[in-house]
């Protein structure tokens, strides 16, 4: 990882996203689903909800850094987990 000057947390972050994409691909193959309409009034699939979750989590973390600071950043992970559960439940 030295050739890219990455830190381990950065590498783990991208590994988790890659594993999520692989998992969702396997789920789509094994258990095809029909799109559903949630509170956004648009048809979404699992992949769509994953994208909405990742995008929203990025904004939550950026807002947390800007408003609260980096000292309590692990708490933002909890907020993101609650957000992800809400997206997969109601969107």
PyMOL Python script that loads the backbone (N, CA, C, O; Angstrom):
from pymol import cmd

cmd.read_pdbstr("""\
ATOM      1  N   UNK A   1       0.815  -1.202   0.000  1.00  0.00           N
ATOM      2  CA  UNK A   1       0.000   0.000   0.000  1.00  0.00           C
ATOM      3  C   UNK A   1       0.857   1.265   0.000  1.00  0.00           C
ATOM      4  O   UNK A   1       0.337   2.361  -0.206  1.00  0.00           O
ATOM      5  N   UNK A   2       2.131   1.129   0.223  1.00  0.00           N
ATOM      6  CA  UNK A   2       2.988   2.313   0.266  1.00  0.00           C
ATOM      7  C   UNK A   2       3.055   3.032  -1.073  1.00  0.00           C
ATOM      8  O   UNK A   2       3.234   4.249  -1.122  1.00  0.00           O
ATOM      9  N   UNK A   3       2.913   2.281  -2.152  1.00  0.00           N
ATOM     10  CA  UNK A   3       3.016   2.909  -3.459  1.00  0.00           C
ATOM     11  C   UNK A   3       1.878   3.885  -3.727  1.00  0.00           C
ATOM     12  O   UNK A   3       1.997   4.737  -4.608  1.00  0.00           O
ATOM     13  N   UNK A   4       0.773   3.781  -2.984  1.00  0.00           N
ATOM     14  CA  UNK A   4      -0.337   4.711  -3.155  1.00  0.00           C
ATOM     15  C   UNK A   4      -0.481   5.656  -1.980  1.00  0.00           C
ATOM     16  O   UNK A   4      -1.329   6.548  -1.998  1.00  0.00           O
ATOM     17  N   UNK A   5       0.341   5.469  -0.958  1.00  0.00           N
ATOM     18  CA  UNK A   5       0.295   6.302   0.245  1.00  0.00           C
ATOM     19  C   UNK A   5      -1.070   6.239   0.918  1.00  0.00           C
ATOM     20  O   UNK A   5      -1.557   7.242   1.439  1.00  0.00           O
ATOM     21  N   UNK A   6      -1.684   5.062   0.907  1.00  0.00           N
ATOM     22  CA  UNK A   6      -2.964   4.869   1.577  1.00  0.00           C
ATOM     23  C   UNK A   6      -2.737   4.508   3.033  1.00  0.00           C
ATOM     24  O   UNK A   6      -1.697   3.963   3.402  1.00  0.00           O
ATOM     25  N   UNK A   7      -3.712   4.818   3.836  1.00  0.00           N
ATOM     26  CA  UNK A   7      -3.687   4.357   5.213  1.00  0.00           C
ATOM     27  C   UNK A   7      -4.546   3.094   5.288  1.00  0.00           C
ATOM     28  O   UNK A   7      -5.336   2.823   4.383  1.00  0.00           O
ATOM     29  N   UNK A   8      -4.394   2.330   6.356  1.00  0.00           N
ATOM     30  CA  UNK A   8      -5.202   1.127   6.492  1.00  0.00           C
ATOM     31  C   UNK A   8      -6.693   1.438   6.578  1.00  0.00           C
ATOM     32  O   UNK A   8      -7.486   0.722   5.967  1.00  0.00           O
ATOM     33  N   UNK A   9      -7.110   2.470   7.305  1.00  0.00           N
ATOM     34  CA  UNK A   9      -8.553   2.768   7.309  1.00  0.00           C
ATOM     35  C   UNK A   9      -9.109   3.059   5.913  1.00  0.00           C
ATOM     36  O   UNK A   9     -10.231   2.663   5.598  1.00  0.00           O
ATOM     37  N   UNK A  10      -8.334   3.743   5.083  1.00  0.00           N
ATOM     38  CA  UNK A  10      -8.784   4.029   3.714  1.00  0.00           C
ATOM     39  C   UNK A  10      -8.905   2.739   2.916  1.00  0.00           C
ATOM     40  O   UNK A  10      -9.882   2.540   2.195  1.00  0.00           O
ATOM     41  N   UNK A  11      -7.916   1.864   3.044  1.00  0.00           N
ATOM     42  CA  UNK A  11      -7.947   0.592   2.318  1.00  0.00           C
ATOM     43  C   UNK A  11      -9.122  -0.258   2.785  1.00  0.00           C
ATOM     44  O   UNK A  11      -9.804  -0.870   1.963  1.00  0.00           O
ATOM     45  N   UNK A  12      -9.366  -0.305   4.084  1.00  0.00           N
ATOM     46  CA  UNK A  12     -10.481  -1.090   4.616  1.00  0.00           C
ATOM     47  C   UNK A  12     -11.811  -0.531   4.112  1.00  0.00           C
ATOM     48  O   UNK A  12     -12.721  -1.292   3.782  1.00  0.00           O
ATOM     49  N   UNK A  13     -11.923   0.793   4.052  1.00  0.00           N
ATOM     50  CA  UNK A  13     -13.138   1.430   3.544  1.00  0.00           C
ATOM     51  C   UNK A  13     -13.451   0.953   2.126  1.00  0.00           C
ATOM     52  O   UNK A  13     -14.583   0.562   1.839  1.00  0.00           O
ATOM     53  N   UNK A  14     -12.463   0.982   1.249  1.00  0.00           N
ATOM     54  CA  UNK A  14     -12.704   0.565  -0.124  1.00  0.00           C
ATOM     55  C   UNK A  14     -12.909  -0.943  -0.239  1.00  0.00           C
ATOM     56  O   UNK A  14     -13.639  -1.401  -1.117  1.00  0.00           O
ATOM     57  N   UNK A  15     -12.275  -1.715   0.633  1.00  0.00           N
ATOM     58  CA  UNK A  15     -12.515  -3.160   0.634  1.00  0.00           C
ATOM     59  C   UNK A  15     -13.950  -3.478   1.050  1.00  0.00           C
ATOM     60  O   UNK A  15     -14.579  -4.370   0.482  1.00  0.00           O
ATOM     61  N   UNK A  16     -14.462  -2.755   2.033  1.00  0.00           N
ATOM     62  CA  UNK A  16     -15.842  -2.980   2.474  1.00  0.00           C
ATOM     63  C   UNK A  16     -16.823  -2.637   1.354  1.00  0.00           C
ATOM     64  O   UNK A  16     -17.795  -3.361   1.138  1.00  0.00           O
ATOM     65  N   UNK A  17     -16.575  -1.543   0.647  1.00  0.00           N
ATOM     66  CA  UNK A  17     -17.457  -1.186  -0.473  1.00  0.00           C
ATOM     67  C   UNK A  17     -17.385  -2.252  -1.562  1.00  0.00           C
ATOM     68  O   UNK A  17     -18.417  -2.632  -2.117  1.00  0.00           O
ATOM     69  N   UNK A  18     -16.187  -2.739  -1.878  1.00  0.00           N
ATOM     70  CA  UNK A  18     -16.048  -3.786  -2.892  1.00  0.00           C
ATOM     71  C   UNK A  18     -16.778  -5.057  -2.457  1.00  0.00           C
ATOM     72  O   UNK A  18     -17.457  -5.688  -3.267  1.00  0.00           O
ATOM     73  N   UNK A  19     -16.643  -5.434  -1.186  1.00  0.00           N
ATOM     74  CA  UNK A  19     -17.343  -6.621  -0.692  1.00  0.00           C
ATOM     75  C   UNK A  19     -18.861  -6.438  -0.722  1.00  0.00           C
ATOM     76  O   UNK A  19     -19.595  -7.383  -1.008  1.00  0.00           O
ATOM     77  N   UNK A  20     -19.331  -5.221  -0.426  1.00  0.00           N
ATOM     78  CA  UNK A  20     -20.772  -4.954  -0.491  1.00  0.00           C
ATOM     79  C   UNK A  20     -21.278  -5.101  -1.919  1.00  0.00           C
ATOM     80  O   UNK A  20     -22.350  -5.663  -2.142  1.00  0.00           O
ATOM     81  N   UNK A  21     -20.522  -4.604  -2.881  1.00  0.00           N
ATOM     82  CA  UNK A  21     -20.930  -4.738  -4.282  1.00  0.00           C
ATOM     83  C   UNK A  21     -20.953  -6.195  -4.719  1.00  0.00           C
ATOM     84  O   UNK A  21     -21.855  -6.615  -5.443  1.00  0.00           O
ATOM     85  N   UNK A  22     -19.957  -6.969  -4.277  1.00  0.00           N
ATOM     86  CA  UNK A  22     -19.923  -8.392  -4.611  1.00  0.00           C
ATOM     87  C   UNK A  22     -21.113  -9.101  -3.966  1.00  0.00           C
ATOM     88  O   UNK A  22     -21.786  -9.902  -4.615  1.00  0.00           O
ATOM     89  N   UNK A  23     -21.371  -8.810  -2.697  1.00  0.00           N
ATOM     90  CA  UNK A  23     -22.496  -9.425  -1.991  1.00  0.00           C
ATOM     91  C   UNK A  23     -23.818  -9.088  -2.662  1.00  0.00           C
ATOM     92  O   UNK A  23     -24.661  -9.968  -2.834  1.00  0.00           O
ATOM     93  N   UNK A  24     -24.015  -7.839  -3.040  1.00  0.00           N
ATOM     94  CA  UNK A  24     -25.270  -7.446  -3.664  1.00  0.00           C
ATOM     95  C   UNK A  24     -25.413  -8.043  -5.054  1.00  0.00           C
ATOM     96  O   UNK A  24     -26.532  -8.301  -5.497  1.00  0.00           O
ATOM     97  N   UNK A  25     -24.308  -8.268  -5.751  1.00  0.00           N
ATOM     98  CA  UNK A  25     -24.368  -8.945  -7.043  1.00  0.00           C
ATOM     99  C   UNK A  25     -24.801 -10.392  -6.867  1.00  0.00           C
ATOM    100  O   UNK A  25     -25.639 -10.893  -7.615  1.00  0.00           O
ATOM    101  N   UNK A  26     -24.227 -11.057  -5.878  1.00  0.00           N
ATOM    102  CA  UNK A  26     -24.608 -12.447  -5.601  1.00  0.00           C
ATOM    103  C   UNK A  26     -26.080 -12.528  -5.195  1.00  0.00           C
ATOM    104  O   UNK A  26     -26.802 -13.415  -5.651  1.00  0.00           O
ATOM    105  N   UNK A  27     -26.526 -11.602  -4.335  1.00  0.00           N
ATOM    106  CA  UNK A  27     -27.933 -11.589  -3.927  1.00  0.00           C
ATOM    107  C   UNK A  27     -28.856 -11.364  -5.119  1.00  0.00           C
ATOM    108  O   UNK A  27     -29.925 -11.969  -5.203  1.00  0.00           O
ATOM    109  N   UNK A  28     -28.447 -10.498  -6.036  1.00  0.00           N
ATOM    110  CA  UNK A  28     -29.283 -10.225  -7.214  1.00  0.00           C
ATOM    111  C   UNK A  28     -29.390 -11.450  -8.114  1.00  0.00           C
ATOM    112  O   UNK A  28     -30.425 -11.679  -8.741  1.00  0.00           O
ATOM    113  N   UNK A  29     -28.324 -12.230  -8.175  1.00  0.00           N
ATOM    114  CA  UNK A  29     -28.352 -13.438  -9.004  1.00  0.00           C
ATOM    115  C   UNK A  29     -29.174 -14.535  -8.334  1.00  0.00           C
ATOM    116  O   UNK A  29     -29.998 -15.183  -8.980  1.00  0.00           O
ATOM    117  N   UNK A  30     -28.947 -14.740  -7.033  1.00  0.00           N
ATOM    118  CA  UNK A  30     -29.627 -15.830  -6.328  1.00  0.00           C
ATOM    119  C   UNK A  30     -31.080 -15.501  -5.997  1.00  0.00           C
ATOM    120  O   UNK A  30     -31.949 -16.370  -6.072  1.00  0.00           O
ATOM    121  N   UNK A  31     -31.339 -14.258  -5.636  1.00  0.00           N
ATOM    122  CA  UNK A  31     -32.687 -13.853  -5.233  1.00  0.00           C
ATOM    123  C   UNK A  31     -33.108 -12.611  -6.004  1.00  0.00           C
ATOM    124  O   UNK A  31     -33.069 -11.505  -5.465  1.00  0.00           O
ATOM    125  N   UNK A  32     -33.513 -12.781  -7.269  1.00  0.00           N
ATOM    126  CA  UNK A  32     -33.947 -11.608  -8.038  1.00  0.00           C
ATOM    127  C   UNK A  32     -35.142 -10.942  -7.365  1.00  0.00           C
ATOM    128  O   UNK A  32     -35.995 -11.609  -6.779  1.00  0.00           O
ATOM    129  N   UNK A  33     -35.186  -9.642  -7.459  1.00  0.00           N
ATOM    130  CA  UNK A  33     -36.290  -8.926  -6.834  1.00  0.00           C
ATOM    131  C   UNK A  33     -36.949  -8.010  -7.838  1.00  0.00           C
ATOM    132  O   UNK A  33     -36.357  -7.627  -8.846  1.00  0.00           O
ATOM    133  N   UNK A  34     -38.183  -7.669  -7.540  1.00  0.00           N
ATOM    134  CA  UNK A  34     -38.883  -6.683  -8.342  1.00  0.00           C
ATOM    135  C   UNK A  34     -38.720  -5.332  -7.650  1.00  0.00           C
ATOM    136  O   UNK A  34     -38.711  -5.262  -6.421  1.00  0.00           O
ATOM    137  N   UNK A  35     -38.595  -4.283  -8.417  1.00  0.00           N
ATOM    138  CA  UNK A  35     -38.457  -2.961  -7.794  1.00  0.00           C
ATOM    139  C   UNK A  35     -39.677  -2.636  -6.941  1.00  0.00           C
ATOM    140  O   UNK A  35     -40.790  -3.077  -7.225  1.00  0.00           O
ATOM    141  N   UNK A  36     -39.444  -1.856  -5.892  1.00  0.00           N
ATOM    142  CA  UNK A  36     -40.548  -1.435  -5.027  1.00  0.00           C
ATOM    143  C   UNK A  36     -40.549   0.078  -4.908  1.00  0.00           C
ATOM    144  O   UNK A  36     -39.526   0.733  -5.110  1.00  0.00           O
ATOM    145  N   UNK A  37     -41.696   0.615  -4.582  1.00  0.00           N
ATOM    146  CA  UNK A  37     -41.858   2.055  -4.437  1.00  0.00           C
ATOM    147  C   UNK A  37     -41.928   2.375  -2.950  1.00  0.00           C
ATOM    148  O   UNK A  37     -42.746   1.812  -2.222  1.00  0.00           O
ATOM    149  N   UNK A  38     -41.067   3.280  -2.505  1.00  0.00           N
ATOM    150  CA  UNK A  38     -41.037   3.658  -1.098  1.00  0.00           C
ATOM    151  C   UNK A  38     -41.435   5.110  -0.906  1.00  0.00           C
ATOM    152  O   UNK A  38     -42.215   5.659  -1.683  1.00  0.00           O
ATOM    153  N   UNK A  39     -40.896   5.724   0.132  1.00  0.00           N
ATOM    154  CA  UNK A  39     -41.272   7.089   0.476  1.00  0.00           C
ATOM    155  C   UNK A  39     -40.800   8.110  -0.561  1.00  0.00           C
ATOM    156  O   UNK A  39     -41.350   9.209  -0.635  1.00  0.00           O
ATOM    157  N   UNK A  40     -39.804   7.766  -1.348  1.00  0.00           N
ATOM    158  CA  UNK A  40     -39.345   8.692  -2.389  1.00  0.00           C
ATOM    159  C   UNK A  40     -40.228   8.664  -3.630  1.00  0.00           C
ATOM    160  O   UNK A  40     -40.074   9.489  -4.531  1.00  0.00           O
ATOM    161  N   UNK A  41     -41.155   7.708  -3.671  1.00  0.00           N
ATOM    162  CA  UNK A  41     -42.084   7.551  -4.789  1.00  0.00           C
ATOM    163  C   UNK A  41     -41.376   7.229  -6.106  1.00  0.00           C
ATOM    164  O   UNK A  41     -41.837   7.604  -7.184  1.00  0.00           O
ATOM    165  N   UNK A  42     -40.244   6.525  -5.993  1.00  0.00           N
ATOM    166  CA  UNK A  42     -39.546   6.024  -7.177  1.00  0.00           C
ATOM    167  C   UNK A  42     -39.314   4.533  -6.964  1.00  0.00           C
ATOM    168  O   UNK A  42     -39.226   4.066  -5.828  1.00  0.00           O
ATOM    169  N   UNK A  43     -39.216   3.789  -8.066  1.00  0.00           N
ATOM    170  CA  UNK A  43     -38.922   2.372  -7.963  1.00  0.00           C
ATOM    171  C   UNK A  43     -37.449   2.192  -7.618  1.00  0.00           C
ATOM    172  O   UNK A  43     -36.582   2.769  -8.275  1.00  0.00           O
ATOM    173  N   UNK A  44     -37.165   1.399  -6.597  1.00  0.00           N
ATOM    174  CA  UNK A  44     -35.783   1.132  -6.213  1.00  0.00           C
ATOM    175  C   UNK A  44     -35.577  -0.366  -6.022  1.00  0.00           C
ATOM    176  O   UNK A  44     -36.487  -1.099  -5.636  1.00  0.00           O
ATOM    177  N   UNK A  45     -34.363  -0.791  -6.303  1.00  0.00           N
ATOM    178  CA  UNK A  45     -33.934  -2.161  -6.034  1.00  0.00           C
ATOM    179  C   UNK A  45     -32.917  -2.111  -4.903  1.00  0.00           C
ATOM    180  O   UNK A  45     -32.587  -1.038  -4.398  1.00  0.00           O
ATOM    181  N   UNK A  46     -32.419  -3.294  -4.506  1.00  0.00           N
ATOM    182  CA  UNK A  46     -31.392  -3.321  -3.452  1.00  0.00           C
ATOM    183  C   UNK A  46     -30.183  -2.486  -3.838  1.00  0.00           C
ATOM    184  O   UNK A  46     -29.639  -1.764  -3.003  1.00  0.00           O
ATOM    185  N   UNK A  47     -29.759  -2.575  -5.083  1.00  0.00           N
ATOM    186  CA  UNK A  47     -28.597  -1.820  -5.545  1.00  0.00           C
ATOM    187  C   UNK A  47     -28.826  -0.316  -5.483  1.00  0.00           C
ATOM    188  O   UNK A  47     -27.930   0.444  -5.116  1.00  0.00           O
ATOM    189  N   UNK A  48     -30.027   0.102  -5.844  1.00  0.00           N
ATOM    190  CA  UNK A  48     -30.371   1.524  -5.752  1.00  0.00           C
ATOM    191  C   UNK A  48     -30.316   2.003  -4.307  1.00  0.00           C
ATOM    192  O   UNK A  48     -29.801   3.083  -4.016  1.00  0.00           O
ATOM    193  N   UNK A  49     -30.850   1.188  -3.414  1.00  0.00           N
ATOM    194  CA  UNK A  49     -30.853   1.570  -1.996  1.00  0.00           C
ATOM    195  C   UNK A  49     -29.439   1.573  -1.427  1.00  0.00           C
ATOM    196  O   UNK A  49     -29.127   2.388  -0.559  1.00  0.00           O
ATOM    197  N   UNK A  50     -28.573   0.666  -1.906  1.00  0.00           N
ATOM    198  CA  UNK A  50     -27.172   0.686  -1.483  1.00  0.00           C
ATOM    199  C   UNK A  50     -26.510   1.982  -1.938  1.00  0.00           C
ATOM    200  O   UNK A  50     -25.782   2.611  -1.169  1.00  0.00           O
ATOM    201  N   UNK A  51     -26.757   2.383  -3.179  1.00  0.00           N
ATOM    202  CA  UNK A  51     -26.177   3.624  -3.693  1.00  0.00           C
ATOM    203  C   UNK A  51     -26.668   4.830  -2.893  1.00  0.00           C
ATOM    204  O   UNK A  51     -25.875   5.700  -2.533  1.00  0.00           O
ATOM    205  N   UNK A  52     -27.959   4.885  -2.616  1.00  0.00           N
ATOM    206  CA  UNK A  52     -28.518   5.991  -1.830  1.00  0.00           C
ATOM    207  C   UNK A  52     -27.896   6.004  -0.435  1.00  0.00           C
ATOM    208  O   UNK A  52     -27.594   7.069   0.103  1.00  0.00           O
ATOM    209  N   UNK A  53     -27.705   4.824   0.146  1.00  0.00           N
ATOM    210  CA  UNK A  53     -27.091   4.726   1.466  1.00  0.00           C
ATOM    211  C   UNK A  53     -25.651   5.219   1.450  1.00  0.00           C
ATOM    212  O   UNK A  53     -25.253   5.989   2.325  1.00  0.00           O
ATOM    213  N   UNK A  54     -24.863   4.785   0.463  1.00  0.00           N
ATOM    214  CA  UNK A  54     -23.461   5.213   0.387  1.00  0.00           C
ATOM    215  C   UNK A  54     -23.348   6.716   0.161  1.00  0.00           C
ATOM    216  O   UNK A  54     -22.510   7.381   0.769  1.00  0.00           O
ATOM    217  N   UNK A  55     -24.185   7.239  -0.707  1.00  0.00           N
ATOM    218  CA  UNK A  55     -24.147   8.672  -0.987  1.00  0.00           C
ATOM    219  C   UNK A  55     -24.555   9.481   0.244  1.00  0.00           C
ATOM    220  O   UNK A  55     -23.894  10.457   0.595  1.00  0.00           O
ATOM    221  N   UNK A  56     -25.632   9.079   0.891  1.00  0.00           N
ATOM    222  CA  UNK A  56     -26.083   9.763   2.095  1.00  0.00           C
ATOM    223  C   UNK A  56     -25.078   9.662   3.223  1.00  0.00           C
ATOM    224  O   UNK A  56     -24.880  10.625   3.964  1.00  0.00           O
ATOM    225  N   UNK A  57     -24.440   8.508   3.366  1.00  0.00           N
ATOM    226  CA  UNK A  57     -23.433   8.331   4.414  1.00  0.00           C
ATOM    227  C   UNK A  57     -22.229   9.229   4.187  1.00  0.00           C
ATOM    228  O   UNK A  57     -21.641   9.740   5.140  1.00  0.00           O
ATOM    229  N   UNK A  58     -21.865   9.421   2.937  1.00  0.00           N
ATOM    230  CA  UNK A  58     -20.758  10.335   2.644  1.00  0.00           C
ATOM    231  C   UNK A  58     -21.107  11.756   3.085  1.00  0.00           C
ATOM    232  O   UNK A  58     -20.279  12.449   3.676  1.00  0.00           O
ATOM    233  N   UNK A  59     -22.326  12.183   2.796  1.00  0.00           N
ATOM    234  CA  UNK A  59     -22.751  13.526   3.211  1.00  0.00           C
ATOM    235  C   UNK A  59     -22.860  13.643   4.728  1.00  0.00           C
ATOM    236  O   UNK A  59     -22.520  14.680   5.296  1.00  0.00           O
ATOM    237  N   UNK A  60     -23.331  12.591   5.383  1.00  0.00           N
ATOM    238  CA  UNK A  60     -23.408  12.612   6.847  1.00  0.00           C
ATOM    239  C   UNK A  60     -22.020  12.768   7.444  1.00  0.00           C
ATOM    240  O   UNK A  60     -21.822  13.564   8.362  1.00  0.00           O
ATOM    241  N   UNK A  61     -21.056  12.013   6.927  1.00  0.00           N
ATOM    242  CA  UNK A  61     -19.693  12.095   7.454  1.00  0.00           C
ATOM    243  C   UNK A  61     -19.048  13.445   7.177  1.00  0.00           C
ATOM    244  O   UNK A  61     -18.337  13.977   8.030  1.00  0.00           O
ATOM    245  N   UNK A  62     -19.285  14.002   6.005  1.00  0.00           N
ATOM    246  CA  UNK A  62     -18.735  15.325   5.702  1.00  0.00           C
ATOM    247  C   UNK A  62     -19.358  16.400   6.591  1.00  0.00           C
ATOM    248  O   UNK A  62     -18.661  17.283   7.092  1.00  0.00           O
ATOM    249  N   UNK A  63     -20.660  16.318   6.781  1.00  0.00           N
ATOM    250  CA  UNK A  63     -21.322  17.284   7.661  1.00  0.00           C
ATOM    251  C   UNK A  63     -20.827  17.131   9.092  1.00  0.00           C
ATOM    252  O   UNK A  63     -20.620  18.125   9.789  1.00  0.00           O
ATOM    253  N   UNK A  64     -20.636  15.900   9.531  1.00  0.00           N
ATOM    254  CA  UNK A  64     -20.135  15.655  10.889  1.00  0.00           C
ATOM    255  C   UNK A  64     -18.749  16.267  11.062  1.00  0.00           C
ATOM    256  O   UNK A  64     -18.470  16.920  12.068  1.00  0.00           O
ATOM    257  N   UNK A  65     -17.889  16.054  10.080  1.00  0.00           N
ATOM    258  CA  UNK A  65     -16.547  16.637  10.158  1.00  0.00           C
ATOM    259  C   UNK A  65     -16.596  18.154  10.217  1.00  0.00           C
ATOM    260  O   UNK A  65     -15.850  18.778  10.971  1.00  0.00           O
ATOM    261  N   UNK A  66     -17.475  18.742   9.422  1.00  0.00           N
ATOM    262  CA  UNK A  66     -17.562  20.198   9.372  1.00  0.00           C
ATOM    263  C   UNK A  66     -18.213  20.808  10.594  1.00  0.00           C
ATOM    264  O   UNK A  66     -17.809  21.885  11.035  1.00  0.00           O
ATOM    265  N   UNK A  67     -19.211  20.145  11.151  1.00  0.00           N
ATOM    266  CA  UNK A  67     -19.968  20.729  12.256  1.00  0.00           C
ATOM    267  C   UNK A  67     -19.468  20.312  13.633  1.00  0.00           C
ATOM    268  O   UNK A  67     -19.476  21.114  14.567  1.00  0.00           O
ATOM    269  N   UNK A  68     -19.032  19.060  13.762  1.00  0.00           N
ATOM    270  CA  UNK A  68     -18.648  18.538  15.069  1.00  0.00           C
ATOM    271  C   UNK A  68     -17.132  18.415  15.200  1.00  0.00           C
ATOM    272  O   UNK A  68     -16.576  18.693  16.262  1.00  0.00           O
ATOM    273  N   UNK A  69     -16.471  18.005  14.138  1.00  0.00           N
ATOM    274  CA  UNK A  69     -15.032  17.818  14.179  1.00  0.00           C
ATOM    275  C   UNK A  69     -14.664  16.346  14.154  1.00  0.00           C
ATOM    276  O   UNK A  69     -15.532  15.485  14.296  1.00  0.00           O
ATOM    277  N   UNK A  70     -13.377  16.048  13.972  1.00  0.00           N
ATOM    278  CA  UNK A  70     -12.945  14.657  13.810  1.00  0.00           C
ATOM    279  C   UNK A  70     -12.833  13.868  15.111  1.00  0.00           C
ATOM    280  O   UNK A  70     -12.683  12.647  15.071  1.00  0.00           O
ATOM    281  N   UNK A  71     -12.901  14.530  16.254  1.00  0.00           N
ATOM    282  CA  UNK A  71     -12.705  13.826  17.525  1.00  0.00           C
ATOM    283  C   UNK A  71     -13.782  12.801  17.805  1.00  0.00           C
ATOM    284  O   UNK A  71     -13.507  11.766  18.413  1.00  0.00           O
ATOM    285  N   UNK A  72     -14.990  13.065  17.378  1.00  0.00           N
ATOM    286  CA  UNK A  72     -16.100  12.146  17.643  1.00  0.00           C
ATOM    287  C   UNK A  72     -16.615  11.480  16.363  1.00  0.00           C
ATOM    288  O   UNK A  72     -17.786  11.109  16.281  1.00  0.00           O
ATOM    289  N   UNK A  73     -15.756  11.333  15.387  1.00  0.00           N
ATOM    290  CA  UNK A  73     -16.165  10.775  14.097  1.00  0.00           C
ATOM    291  C   UNK A  73     -16.748   9.364  14.194  1.00  0.00           C
ATOM    292  O   UNK A  73     -17.643   9.041  13.413  1.00  0.00           O
ATOM    293  N   UNK A  74     -16.285   8.506  15.113  1.00  0.00           N
ATOM    294  CA  UNK A  74     -16.920   7.179  15.194  1.00  0.00           C
ATOM    295  C   UNK A  74     -18.425   7.240  15.473  1.00  0.00           C
ATOM    296  O   UNK A  74     -19.150   6.322  15.091  1.00  0.00           O
ATOM    297  N   UNK A  75     -18.902   8.284  16.119  1.00  0.00           N
ATOM    298  CA  UNK A  75     -20.346   8.421  16.345  1.00  0.00           C
ATOM    299  C   UNK A  75     -21.089   8.618  15.029  1.00  0.00           C
ATOM    300  O   UNK A  75     -22.257   8.248  14.914  1.00  0.00           O
ATOM    301  N   UNK A  76     -20.422   9.192  14.044  1.00  0.00           N
ATOM    302  CA  UNK A  76     -21.050   9.365  12.734  1.00  0.00           C
ATOM    303  C   UNK A  76     -21.347   8.011  12.102  1.00  0.00           C
ATOM    304  O   UNK A  76     -22.309   7.873  11.347  1.00  0.00           O
ATOM    305  N   UNK A  77     -20.519   7.008  12.408  1.00  0.00           N
ATOM    306  CA  UNK A  77     -20.771   5.667  11.898  1.00  0.00           C
ATOM    307  C   UNK A  77     -22.104   5.140  12.413  1.00  0.00           C
ATOM    308  O   UNK A  77     -22.844   4.487  11.677  1.00  0.00           O
ATOM    309  N   UNK A  78     -22.407   5.420  13.666  1.00  0.00           N
ATOM    310  CA  UNK A  78     -23.697   5.021  14.229  1.00  0.00           C
ATOM    311  C   UNK A  78     -24.854   5.714  13.539  1.00  0.00           C
ATOM    312  O   UNK A  78     -25.882   5.098  13.260  1.00  0.00           O
ATOM    313  N   UNK A  79     -24.685   7.003  13.264  1.00  0.00           N
ATOM    314  CA  UNK A  79     -25.715   7.752  12.543  1.00  0.00           C
ATOM    315  C   UNK A  79     -25.899   7.161  11.145  1.00  0.00           C
ATOM    316  O   UNK A  79     -27.025   7.035  10.665  1.00  0.00           O
ATOM    317  N   UNK A  80     -24.792   6.799  10.496  1.00  0.00           N
ATOM    318  CA  UNK A  80     -24.865   6.210   9.157  1.00  0.00           C
ATOM    319  C   UNK A  80     -25.561   4.849   9.191  1.00  0.00           C
ATOM    320  O   UNK A  80     -26.304   4.513   8.269  1.00  0.00           O
ATOM    321  N   UNK A  81     -25.328   4.070  10.240  1.00  0.00           N
ATOM    322  CA  UNK A  81     -25.978   2.757  10.354  1.00  0.00           C
ATOM    323  C   UNK A  81     -27.492   2.921  10.508  1.00  0.00           C
ATOM    324  O   UNK A  81     -28.266   2.173   9.912  1.00  0.00           O
ATOM    325  N   UNK A  82     -27.905   3.898  11.306  1.00  0.00           N
ATOM    326  CA  UNK A  82     -29.338   4.169  11.466  1.00  0.00           C
ATOM    327  C   UNK A  82     -29.935   4.639  10.142  1.00  0.00           C
ATOM    328  O   UNK A  82     -31.027   4.220   9.758  1.00  0.00           O
ATOM    329  N   UNK A  83     -29.210   5.509   9.455  1.00  0.00           N
ATOM    330  CA  UNK A  83     -29.647   6.004   8.143  1.00  0.00           C
ATOM    331  C   UNK A  83     -29.783   4.845   7.149  1.00  0.00           C
ATOM    332  O   UNK A  83     -30.761   4.772   6.405  1.00  0.00           O
ATOM    333  N   UNK A  84     -28.794   3.939   7.139  1.00  0.00           N
ATOM    334  CA  UNK A  84     -28.825   2.805   6.215  1.00  0.00           C
ATOM    335  C   UNK A  84     -30.024   1.903   6.504  1.00  0.00           C
ATOM    336  O   UNK A  84     -30.701   1.448   5.583  1.00  0.00           O
ATOM    337  N   UNK A  85     -30.280   1.649   7.785  1.00  0.00           N
ATOM    338  CA  UNK A  85     -31.434   0.819   8.141  1.00  0.00           C
ATOM    339  C   UNK A  85     -32.735   1.475   7.669  1.00  0.00           C
ATOM    340  O   UNK A  85     -33.633   0.795   7.174  1.00  0.00           O
ATOM    341  N   UNK A  86     -32.830   2.788   7.825  1.00  0.00           N
ATOM    342  CA  UNK A  86     -34.035   3.496   7.395  1.00  0.00           C
ATOM    343  C   UNK A  86     -34.189   3.450   5.875  1.00  0.00           C
ATOM    344  O   UNK A  86     -35.298   3.269   5.371  1.00  0.00           O
ATOM    345  N   UNK A  87     -33.091   3.612   5.147  1.00  0.00           N
ATOM    346  CA  UNK A  87     -33.158   3.583   3.682  1.00  0.00           C
ATOM    347  C   UNK A  87     -33.604   2.203   3.201  1.00  0.00           C
ATOM    348  O   UNK A  87     -34.483   2.093   2.346  1.00  0.00           O
ATOM    349  N   UNK A  88     -32.998   1.155   3.751  1.00  0.00           N
ATOM    350  CA  UNK A  88     -33.362  -0.180   3.286  1.00  0.00           C
ATOM    351  C   UNK A  88     -34.754  -0.586   3.725  1.00  0.00           C
ATOM    352  O   UNK A  88     -35.358  -1.471   3.119  1.00  0.00           O
ATOM    353  N   UNK A  89     -35.266   0.037   4.755  1.00  0.00           N
ATOM    354  CA  UNK A  89     -36.619  -0.286   5.228  1.00  0.00           C
ATOM    355  C   UNK A  89     -37.697   0.476   4.476  1.00  0.00           C
ATOM    356  O   UNK A  89     -38.708  -0.103   4.076  1.00  0.00           O
ATOM    357  N   UNK A  90     -37.484   1.782   4.281  1.00  0.00           N
ATOM    358  CA  UNK A  90     -38.587   2.622   3.783  1.00  0.00           C
ATOM    359  C   UNK A  90     -38.385   3.225   2.402  1.00  0.00           C
ATOM    360  O   UNK A  90     -39.326   3.814   1.870  1.00  0.00           O
ATOM    361  N   UNK A  91     -37.237   3.112   1.806  1.00  0.00           N
ATOM    362  CA  UNK A  91     -37.045   3.753   0.490  1.00  0.00           C
ATOM    363  C   UNK A  91     -37.299   2.766  -0.620  1.00  0.00           C
ATOM    364  O   UNK A  91     -37.188   3.116  -1.795  1.00  0.00           O
TER     365      UNK A  91
END
""", "prot")
cmd.dss("prot")
cmd.show_as("cartoon", "prot")
cmd.util.cbc("prot")
cmd.orient("prot")
